């Protein structure tokens, strides 16, 4: 994730505001190496920036939890999905 965060820092220095795709990439990068706390830290930063998480955000967080064997946190995140994402017939979580 160091390269992803390096690119993110460069973006910010250039005045480019991150969007949901940027944050999702950072969360996924953290998840691939088991950095669950860092992934959730990105999610928290995303909220502070008033960028709304989407289904990809939550899937990346759940995947990070799974890799780190933090199953209770994964279930908590799934519950958060149910509260945060407007019910739609086409919303599917995938792994």
N, C-alpha and C positions, 0 to 999 in steps of 0.2 A: 503493500500500500504506500510505501514511501514515494514512489514515482507519481502515483495518483495524487497524493497530497502536495507534492512539489508542483505539479501542473495546476492544482487548485490554488496554491499560493501565488503562482505567476498570474493566473487569471485575476485574482483579487487585486494584485499590484497594478494590473493593467486597467482596473476599473470595471471589469466584467463581473456582473452579479451572477452568482451561481443559481441554477434553477433545479427543479426536481431531478432532472437527468444527471446533473453534476453530483448532487448529493447521493443519488442511488448508486452511482459508480463508486463513490468513496465507501459507502456502506458495504457494497459487494466486495470491494478490495479488502476491507477489514475482515469480512466474513470468511474469505478464502484462506486466510492465515489464522483464523481462530481468535481474532481480536474483537471479542464481543463488546467489551466496555467501550472501546473506541468507536465501534459501529453505532452503539446507542448514543455515544457522545455526538456523533455526526447528526443523528436523528434529532437530538436536543438542539443542536446548533441550527438545524433546518427549521425547527419550530420558532426559535428566536428570530430567525430571518423572515418569518411568516410565509414560509414555503410549505405548502400542504403535502404531506406524504401521500403516495398513491399505492396501488396494490403491489407494484414492483418494490417499493420501499419496504413494505411489510414482509414480502417474500424474502427479500435479502436479509432482513433482520432474523426471520425464522430460520433461514438457512445457516446464518452465523451461529445462532443458538444451538442448532443441531450439530454442527461441526465441533462445538465446544462442549457438547453433551449437557447443555443447560436446558433441559426439556421443560422444566416448570416455567422458565422465562419465555420459551417458545410458545407455550400455551397462553401465557399472559399476553403475549404479543398478538396471538390469534384473536383473543377476546377484544383487544384494542381495535383490531380490524373491523370487527362486527360493530363497534361503536363509532368508528371514525369514517368508514367508507359508506357512502349512501347506498342503500340496497338497490341493486340492479341485477337483472337476470343474467347479464353477461360477465359478472365479476367472478373470476376463477382464481384460486390460489394454485400454484404449481411449484414443484420442487425439482 
